[in-house]
């Protein structure tokens, strides 16, 4: 139930954040909300990173002990990676990702992260690659999203 509440609140935050991003006043950050959601609980860290206004996103979660380290997605481990760019979330046991696939996540400030990812996969006989590298990314935590939703009277 709590996770559903967080997801619902975050969905509302995302909608309002994208609306704010498209306004002419790019310096208006009154709501303090970024569409990048960072999570840190139960020994795991993760991120949902939207890729522009396309509606596509990258998402992954790793053990907190792997923060600041390259996590090879072709090796066993307690990771989950994917997003809409690859059509879902996958674990090692799914054997979805091909050689060269990795994720990297590090919290660099109170509300900033660095993330890198490279997803290599096959669909039929075609190989696909999606990758990105981002530093000083402003992010919103689950608690920030809940606080914002509460201030808006959404719950």
N, C-alpha and C positions, 0 to 999 in steps of 0.2 A: 504494500500500500504506500509506504513512504517513498519508494523508488518511483512509483507512478506519479505521485505528487510532484517530485523533483522533475520528472520528465515533462509533466504538464506545464509546470512553471517555466521550465527552460524553453519549451516550445513557444510560449507566449512571449518570453524575453526575446527569442530569436526573431519573431515576427516584428516586434516593435524596434529591435535593433536594426534590422534591415531597412525598415521604413526611415529610421533616423539617418542611416548611412546614405540614403538616396536624396536627402534634402540638400538644399543649396548651402546650408550652414554646417560645414564639416567640422567646425570647431565646437559645436554644441555637444558636449558630453555630459550633460546634466544627469542623465540616468546612470552613468558609470558602468554601462553594460556593454560587453563585447560579445559578438556572436560566436567567439571561440570559447568552448566550455572545457574547463580543466577539472578533473576529479582527483581526489586524494583521500581514499578511505580503505579500511580493512587491508592495509599493507600493499595496496595497488595504486598506481597513478594512471591516468588516461586522458585522452583528448578527443573532442569532436571538432574538426576543423573544416568549416565551409569553404568551398572553392568558388569564391565570387558569388554572383547572384544566380548562378546556374542551377542552384538547388542540389548540386552534388556535394559530397563531403567525404573526408577521410576520417576514420575513427580507429583508435587502438588503445589498448590497455596492457600494461606490463607490471611485473612486480616492482615495488618501490626500490628494491635493492638494485634494479637495473637502470635506475635514473642516471642519465649522463653517459650511458653505454650503448653501443650499437647492438641491437637485438636481431640476430639472424633468423629470419622467418622460415628458413629451410631446416632449422635445427629444433629439436624438442625444447619445450619450455612452457612456462605458464603465461602465455601471451594470447591475446585476441587481437586480430587486425583485419582491416578491410574498410567498408563503407560503401556508399552507393556507387563509387567509381569502379568497384569490382563486383557489385551485385550482392553484397552481404558481408557478414563477419565470419572469420575463419580461425580455427585453431590449428596447431601443428598436425594433429591427427587427421585433418581434412586433406593434407598434402596438396593444397591449392597453390601455394606460392612456389615459384621456381628460383633457381640459383640467382643470387644478386639481390634478393628481396630483404629489406631490413626496415626497422623503425628506430627512432632515437627521440627521447623526450627528457627535458631538463627544465625545472623551474628556476628561473634566473633572477627573479625579483618577487615582491609581494603579489603583483598581478601581471607578471611577464613570464613567458616560457620561450624555449627554443625547441623546435621540432624539425625532424628530417624523416623522410620516408621514401622508400622505393619499393613499389609493388611490381613484380614480374609474374605473369601468369599466362597460361595457354587456354584458348577457347577454340576447340577443334584443332585445326592445324596452324592456327595463327597465334603468334606470340604478341603479348601486349605489355607495355610498361607505362606506369604513371609514377612520377616522382616530384618531390618538392623539398625545399629547405628554407626555413623561416627563423629569423632571430628577432629578439625584442618584440615578440607577439603579445599584444594586450589580450588578456583572457579574463573570463568570468568563472568563478568557482560555483559549485552547486549551492553553497550557502549564499553567495551574492545573488544568484538567480531567485532563491527563495525569499531573501530579504526584499528584492525589487518587487516581486509579485505581491508580497504582503503590503508594501507601501502603496501599490496600485489597487489594493483591495480585491485582488484576484483569489485570495483564499483567507 
